Amino acid sequence: MPSVLAALGVPGERNPLALPATEKACVLLVDGLGYEQLAQVAAGSATTIPELAALLTGARVLSTGCPATTATSLGSIGTGLPPGRHGLLGYQVAVPGAGWLLNELRWDPRIDPVSWQPESSCFERAAAAGIPVAHVSAPIFEGSGLTRAAFRGARYVGAEPGEERALATLAELTGRGRRLVYTYVSQLDLAGHLHGVFSGEWLAALVEVDRFVGRLRAGLPSGTALYVTADHGLVEVPAAARIDADVRVELRAGVSLLGGEARARHVYSVPGAADDVLAAWRAVLGDAFWVLSRAEAIAAGMFGPQVSPPLRARIGDVVALARGSGAVIATEAEPVESSLLGMHGSVTDQERRVPLLSELT
């Protein structure tokens, strides 16, 4: 997003992607559209996704932050900062000193989104430069905690998926002068979670995404740059690769809170037990996971080149990231999440590599 702002002429914004100057920009985020999965489908049957396949020629590959999950990636899209700066550090993270987890997708009214994520958003900076900014997404997300944390500064436009959202997006791009529109579609991620990557349902959802992209491409005003990217890819996790933390008692010993998600765990220990928890998780998970202490994860740059000191307590005392197709589920504490076929969160290529598809009309 800083590169998009720079392309729109916002003063002081860096442009590491060297995006060309443009008068209008439309940024579409497709939830769950991993580059590896998209490239595989396009190589096998490009005619089923002609719009995406056309844009894939000359596409660039970006890398998400860690964990490769929606809340964290939307934080980076919204602020232009790595996770260690914006502080949206996972699906579920501990509220320091409170003894409970904040689900950063669903949020909690006890947490003020602006206090939790106080950095300025790219949309605030664009608006301050005199550029009309719109956020087009589902009506239910208007005013949500994550929306306020990551996307404040944009005028929210609620529109249902499909044609209504495409028309609303295009309407926001009409008129003279500079404009920035961010829009979002989620059906691919949902299909991958419920039915698995490359399932019939997932492929049908990808075709829907392709039609949405085609509708945008056909209606974009002259002088508009279209950017299509994603927040993460997906990995299908077989039953044999799942370890249940609600069954393996060693994974609960000394643990006060089990955060994160199945492929990217934040493990919070009771006082004085961090070393024992780290040893137990390493013993149980072996080479199937990267298992790091908080200090090791920060030093390795997992959350970016630096983690702001006030944010460090949000990271688990132990961080466990899946290397292959494994997952640490929790069938009692997280029955819905534990039942999903497709998962994400870790730093494998399948999860972390996302496309940047672009076109300038």
C-alpha positions in Angstrom: 0.0 0.0 0.0 2.8 2.5 0.5 3.8 1.9 -3.1 0.2 2.5 -4.2 0.1 5.7 -2.3 3.4 6.8 -3.8 2.0 6.0 -7.3 -0.9 8.2 -6.5 1.4 11.0 -5.6 1.1 11.0 -1.8 4.1 13.0 -0.5 6.7 11.1 1.6 5.5 7.6 0.7 8.1 5.0 -0.2 7.7 3.0 -3.4 9.7 -0.3 -3.0 7.6 -2.0 -5.7 8.4 0.9 -8.1 4.8 1.1 -9.2 4.1 3.6 -12.0 2.3 6.8 -11.5 -1.5 6.6 -11.8 -4.5 8.8 -11.2 -6.7 6.2 -9.7 -6.0 2.8 -8.0 -8.1 -0.2 -7.2 -6.7 -2.7 -4.8 -8.5 -6.1 -4.6 -7.6 -8.5 -1.9 -8.7 -12.1 -2.5 -8.7 -13.9 0.8 -6.8 -17.2 0.5 -5.4 -16.7 -3.1 -1.9 -18.2 -2.7 0.5 -17.8 -5.6 1.4 -21.5 -5.6 -2.2 -22.6 -5.9 -3.1 -20.0 -8.5 -0.1 -20.8 -10.7 -0.9 -24.5 -10.5 -4.5 -24.0 -11.7 -3.4 -21.6 -14.4 -0.8 -24.1 -15.7 -3.4 -26.9 -15.9 -6.5 -25.1 -17.1 -5.9 -21.4 -17.8 -9.2 -21.3 -19.8 -11.2 -21.8 -16.6 -9.8 -18.6 -15.1 -9.1 -16.5 -18.2 -9.0 -13.1 -16.3 -6.6 -14.2 -13.6 -4.5 -16.2 -16.1 -4.1 -13.1 -18.3 -2.9 -11.1 -15.4 -0.6 -13.9 -14.2 1.7 -13.2 -17.1 4.2 -10.9 -15.7 2.9 -11.1 -12.2 5.1 -10.6 -9.2 5.3 -12.7 -6.0 5.0 -11.0 -2.6 5.6 -12.6 0.8 3.2 -12.1 3.6 4.2 -11.3 7.1 4.2 -13.9 9.9 1.9 -15.5 10.7 0.4 -15.9 7.2 -3.2 -15.2 8.4 -5.9 -12.8 7.6 -5.8 -10.5 10.6 -2.0 -10.1 10.4 -1.9 -9.5 6.6 -4.8 -7.1 6.7 -2.9 -5.2 9.3 0.1 -5.0 7.0 -2.1 -4.0 4.0 -3.8 -1.3 6.0 -0.7 0.2 7.6 2.1 -0.7 5.3 4.0 -2.0 8.3 5.3 -5.4 9.3 3.5 -7.3 12.1 6.1 -6.4 14.7 5.1 -2.7 14.2 1.3 -2.8 13.8 0.8 -5.5 16.4 -1.9 -7.6 14.8 0.2 -10.7 15.5 -2.1 -13.6 14.8 -5.5 -15.1 14.8 -5.7 -15.3 18.6 -3.2 -13.5 20.8 -3.0 -12.8 24.5 -4.1 -9.5 25.9 -1.0 -8.8 28.1 -1.9 -9.0 31.8 -5.5 -9.8 31.2 -5.4 -13.6 31.1 -7.5 -14.1 28.0 -7.1 -14.2 24.2 -8.2 -11.6 21.7 -9.5 -13.1 18.5 -8.2 -10.4 16.0 -10.7 -11.4 13.3 -13.8 -11.4 15.5 -12.6 -8.8 18.0 -13.9 -8.1 21.5 -15.6 -4.9 22.7 -13.3 -4.7 25.7 -10.4 -3.8 23.4 -10.3 -0.4 21.7 -9.0 -1.0 18.1 -7.2 2.3 17.9 -5.3 1.7 21.2 -4.5 -1.8 20.2 -3.2 -0.7 16.8 -2.3 3.0 17.1 -0.1 3.4 13.9 -1.6 5.5 11.1 -3.2 3.7 8.3 -2.4 4.1 4.6 -6.0 5.2 4.1 -5.7 8.0 6.6 -2.5 9.2 4.9 -4.2 9.1 1.5 -7.2 11.0 2.8 -4.9 13.6 4.4 -3.3 14.1 1.0 -6.8 15.0 -0.5 -7.5 11.6 -2.1 -11.0 10.2 -1.7 -10.6 6.7 -0.2 -13.3 4.0 -0.2 -13.3 0.6 1.4 -15.9 -1.7 -0.3 -16.7 -4.9 1.5 -19.4 -6.9 3.3 -21.9 -4.7 5.3 -21.3 -6.9 8.4 -17.6 -5.7 8.6 -18.5 -2.0 8.8 -17.3 -0.7 12.1 -15.7 -4.0 13.2 -12.7 -4.0 15.4 -10.4 -5.2 12.6 -11.8 -2.7 10.2 -11.1 0.1 12.7 -7.7 -1.2 13.5 -6.4 -1.7 10.0 -8.6 0.4 7.6 -9.6 3.6 9.4 -9.5 6.7 7.2 -11.5 5.1 4.4 -15.2 5.7 3.8 -16.9 2.3 4.2 -19.2 1.1 1.4 -21.1 -2.0 2.3 -21.9 -4.2 -0.7 -22.8 -7.9 -0.9 -20.5 -10.3 -2.9 -20.6 -10.6 -6.6 -22.1 -8.1 -9.0 -23.2 -5.7 -6.3 -19.7 -5.4 -4.9 -18.2 -5.0 -8.4 -20.6 -2.2 -9.3 -20.0 -0.5 -6.0 -16.2 -0.7 -6.5 -16.4 0.7 -10.0 -18.8 3.5 -8.9 -16.2 4.7 -6.3 -13.6 5.0 -9.1 -15.8 7.3 -11.3 -15.3 11.0 -11.3 -12.4 13.3 -11.9 -9.2 13.4 -9.9 -7.3 11.0 -7.8 -9.1 8.1 -6.1 -8.2 5.0 -4.1 -10.5 2.1 -3.6 -9.8 -1.1 -1.6 -12.2 -4.1 -2.0 -12.2 -7.6 -0.7 -13.6 -11.1 -1.5 -13.7 -14.0 0.8 -15.4 -17.0 -0.9 -12.1 -18.7 -2.0 -10.8 -18.8 1.6 -14.0 -20.2 2.9 -14.2 -23.0 0.3 -10.6 -23.9 0.9 -11.1 -24.1 4.7 -14.3 -26.2 4.4 -13.6 -28.4 1.4 -9.9 -28.4 0.8 -7.6 -26.8 -1.7 -8.3 -27.9 -5.3 -11.6 -29.4 -4.3 -14.5 -28.9 -6.7 -15.9 -26.2 -4.3 -12.6 -24.4 -4.2 -12.3 -24.4 -8.0 -15.8 -23.1 -8.3 -15.0 -20.3 -5.9 -11.9 -19.5 -7.9 -14.0 -19.2 -11.0 -16.3 -16.7 -9.2 -13.2 -14.7 -8.2 -12.1 -14.7 -11.9 -15.5 -13.4 -12.9 -15.3 -10.6 -10.3 -11.9 -9.6 -11.6 -13.2 -9.7 -15.2 -16.1 -7.4 -14.2 -13.6 -4.9 -12.7 -11.3 -5.1 -15.7 -14.2 -4.4 -18.1 -15.4 -1.4 -16.1 -12.3 0.4 -14.9 -12.1 4.0 -15.9 -9.2 5.1 -18.0 -6.1 5.9 -16.0 -6.8 3.4 -13.3 -4.3 0.8 -11.9 -5.8 -2.5 -10.8 -3.8 -4.5 -8.2 -4.9 -8.0 -7.2 -3.2 -9.6 -4.2 -3.9 -11.8 -1.2 -3.4 -12.3 2.5 -2.2 -15.9 2.4 -2.4 -19.2 0.7 -3.7 -22.5 2.0 -2.4 -26.0 3.0 -4.6 -29.0 3.2 -3.8 -30.8 6.5 -4.4 -34.6 6.5 -5.8 -36.3 9.6 -2.5 -38.2 10.2 -0.6 -34.9 10.4 -2.8 -33.4 13.1 -1.7 -33.4 16.8 -4.5 -32.7 19.3 -3.3 -30.5 22.1 -6.4 -31.4 24.0 -5.3 -35.0 24.0 -1.6 -34.8 24.3 -1.3 -33.7 27.9 2.4 -32.8 27.4 1.3 -29.9 25.2 -0.9 -28.4 28.0 1.5 -28.8 30.9 2.5 -25.3 32.2 0.4 -23.6 29.5 -2.0 -20.8 30.6 -3.3 -19.9 27.1 -3.1 -21.6 23.7 -3.3 -18.9 21.1 -2.6 -18.5 17.4 -4.1 -21.2 15.2 -3.3 -24.8 14.2 -0.3 -24.1 12.0 1.0 -21.0 13.8 0.7 -21.3 17.6 1.3 -18.7 20.2 1.8 -20.7 23.5 1.6 -18.7 26.7 3.1 -20.3 29.8 2.3 -19.9 33.4 5.0 -17.9 35.3 8.3 -19.7 35.5 7.3 -22.5 33.1 8.4 -21.1 29.7 11.6 -23.2 29.5 9.7 -26.4 30.3 6.9 -25.6 27.8 9.5 -25.0 25.1 11.2 -28.3 25.8 7.9 -30.2 25.9 6.7 -28.7 22.6 10.0 -29.4 20.9 9.9 -33.0 22.1 6.4 -33.7 20.9 6.5 -31.8 17.6 10.1 -32.7 16.6 11.1 -31.7 13.1 7.5 -31.2 11.9 7.5 -27.7 13.4 9.8 -24.8 14.0 9.5 -24.4 17.8 11.1 -21.2 19.1 11.1 -19.2 22.2 9.7 -15.7 22.0 13.2 -14.2 22.1 14.4 -16.6 19.3 11.4 -15.7 17.1 12.0 -12.0 17.5 15.7 -12.4 16.9 15.0 -14.4 13.8 12.9 -11.6 12.4 9.8 -13.8 12.2 7.5 -10.7 12.8 9.6 -8.2 10.9 13.0 -6.5 11.4 11.9 -5.2 14.8 9.1 -5.8 17.3 8.0 -2.7 19.2 8.7 -3.4 22.9 5.0 -2.9 24.0 4.0 -5.6 21.6 6.3 -8.3 22.6 4.1 -9.7 25.4 1.5 -10.4 22.7 3.8 -13.1 21.2 3.7 -16.5 22.8 6.4 -17.6 25.2 6.7 -20.4 22.6 6.0 -20.0 18.9 5.3 -23.1 16.9 5.1 -22.9 13.1 4.4 -25.9 10.9 7.2 -27.0 8.4 5.1 -29.3 6.3 1.4 -30.3 6.3 1.0 -30.6 10.1 -1.1 -28.8 12.6 -1.6 -28.6 16.3 -5.4 -28.6 16.7 -7.5 -28.3 19.9 -10.7 -30.3 19.4 -12.3 -29.3 22.7 -11.2 -25.6 22.9 -11.5 -25.0 19.1 -13.9 -27.5 17.6 -14.7 -25.5 14.5 -11.1 -24.5 13.7 -10.0 -28.1 14.3 -12.4 -29.5 11.8 -11.2 -27.4 8.8 -9.5 -29.2 5.9 -7.5 -26.2 4.6 -5.4 -24.2 7.0 -2.8 -21.5 7.0 -0.6 -19.4 9.3 2.9 -20.8 8.9 5.7 -19.6 6.6 5.8 -22.3 4.0 5.7 -21.2 0.3 2.2 -22.5 0.0 1.0 -20.1 2.7 3.3 -17.1 2.5 3.8 -16.5 -1.2 1.0 -14.4 -2.7 0.5 -12.9 -6.2 0.6 -9.3 -7.2 -1.4 -9.1 -10.4 -1.6 -5.7 -12.0 -3.0 -3.8 -14.9 -3.0 -0.1 -15.9 -6.0 0.9 -18.1 
